[in-house]
Amino acid sequence: MNPLKIPKRMTTALVNSLTAGVVPRIGLEHIAVGRRPEVEAILRDMDNIAEGGAAFKLITGKFGSGKSFLLQIIRNYAMDRDFVVADADLSPERRLVGTKGQGLATYRELMSHLSTRTRPDGGALEIILQKWIMTLQQAVMQEKGCGPDSPELGEEVEQRIYAVASEMRGLVHGFDFAKVLASYWNGHKLADDALKQDSLRWLRGEFSTRTEARKALGVGVIIDDDNWYDYMKLWAEFTGAIGYKGLLLFIDEGVNLYKITNSISRQSNYEKLLTMFNDTMQGKAERLGIFVGGTPQFVEDHRRGLFSYEALRSRLVAGRYAGAGLNNFTGPIIALDMLSHEEILILLQKLRDIHALHYGYEARLTQEQLVHFMEEAVNRLGADELLTAREVVRDFMDLLHTLNQHPDMSFEKLVGERTPRPAEAGQNELDGFLAEFDL
C-alpha cells in the first residue's frame, strides 16, 4: 500500500508539469531533494527582510540544474511565512528597461502574478487591498465599540488609511501611490466600482497616458518603463505596513538580458540591475527581496554578461578566499551544482511513488531497477556533467507512463537488461555510486 498522502490536485500538477519538463507551481515539497544549504541561506535572508531589511540574490546554474525549481520552492516557502510574492520570466518582450515598454511589461507580469498564502496562483492585488480595509474596520470596531453601520467607523478607518498612505508620501512617487490607495478606499466606501477598477488599473500599470490617469483619478503620473521599479519598492513598504512580512520578487531567465544584441540596451538593463543591487545592499529599500535566476554565462561572461559591466563585476565577483568548491551561500551569488547521482536516485524514488499514487497502482520498480535506469542515462549521455535532473526526470516520467499504459511491457524490455560494462566516460564515478547502495 502506498504510504503517501498527497491530494489528487497536487499529484495531477506534479505529474503533468514534470512530464512536460516544467517546474510545478504546487507540491514541490514532495519532490525536493538536496539544496538544503541554499534554502537555509535564503530563509535567513527572509528573516532579515521580515525585520525591515532587504536582500538580493543571483541564483546561477546550467540549464537543467534546478534554478527554476529552487526559485519556485522558495516562493512557496515565502507565502507560507506570510510574504507577498511575485514572479516573472524575462524574455525579449519583458526586460528591466526597454524603449518599447519592456520594463513596464515586466512590472505588469509581476503584478498579475502577485500572490499570497490565501491566493497562491496570482491575481492577489485586490485581495490584499480588501484584506487591509477589512482588518482596519475590525480593529476600529473592537477598539471603539462601534457597529458596522456607525458613521464613526468610516471616519476612523479613513484616518488610518490616510495614516498608512502618508508614510508612503515621503518616498519617490509615494504621493501619487497614496492618492490612488485613497481612491480605492473611496470607491469601496461609496460602492463606486468604476473608481475601484480605475484605481486597480493604475496600480497594475495599465494606464497608457497621464491625461487618462488625471481624468480618472486626479493623479498626474503613471507607472511606466522608467519608474516601475520605484513602485515595487513602494509595494514592499506598503505590504509591510499592512501586516505582511514584505515583498519578494522572483525574476527568472536572466539569460535573456545577456542575449540582447544592442550593447547600449544591454548595459541599460545591467545598470537597472545594479540599482536594485545597491538599493537592497545599502538599505535604500525596505522589506524587499529580489531573486534573479540565470546561467553562469549570463553572469560571468566578460564580453556580454554581468561581468562586462565593471560596477556589477566588482560587486559580484568572488573574494580572494572563496576557494574552488567552497560555496559561500551568504554572498550575492548562489551557484547551483548539478544534483548528485545519489540525490537524483532519491528523486526517482519519490517520482515512482507519486506516479503510483496518482494512477492508483502498486509501485513495482525496485531500487536496483532505478539504479540501472540511472546507469543507462549516464552511459547514453556519455559524460557526468551532461546528466541534468530535468533530462532524467522527463525520461523517467515517460518510462512510468509507458509501463502503466502497457502492462505487457517490462522495464527490461524498455531499458534493457543490466550487464557489466567496461569503464568509460562517467562510469568510474557511477561504479562508486552503485557500491554505496551495494548494487
Secondary structure as UniProt FT lines:
FT   HELIX           8..20
FT   HELIX           28..30
FT   HELIX           36..50
FT   TURN            51..52
FT   STRAND          54..60
FT   TURN            63..64
FT   HELIX           67..80
FT   TURN            81..82
FT   STRAND          84..89
FT   TURN            92..93
FT   HELIX           102..112
FT   STRAND          115..116
FT   TURN            117..118
FT   TURN            120..121
FT   HELIX           125..144
FT   TURN            148..149
FT   HELIX           151..169
FT   TURN            172..173
FT   HELIX           174..189
FT   TURN            190..191
FT   HELIX           193..203
FT   TURN            204..205
FT   HELIX           210..217
FT   TURN            225..227
FT   HELIX           228..241
FT   TURN            242..243
FT   STRAND          247..252
FT   HELIX           255..258
FT   HELIX           263..281
FT   TURN            282..283
FT   STRAND          288..294
FT   HELIX           296..300
FT   TURN            302..304
FT   HELIX           306..308
FT   HELIX           310..316
FT   TURN            320..321
FT   TURN            324..325
FT   TURN            329..330
FT   STRAND          333..335
FT   HELIX           341..359
FT   HELIX           367..381
FT   HELIX           384..386
FT   HELIX           389..405
FT   TURN            407..408
FT   HELIX           411..415
FT   TURN            425..426
FT   HELIX           427..436
FT   TURN            437..438
//
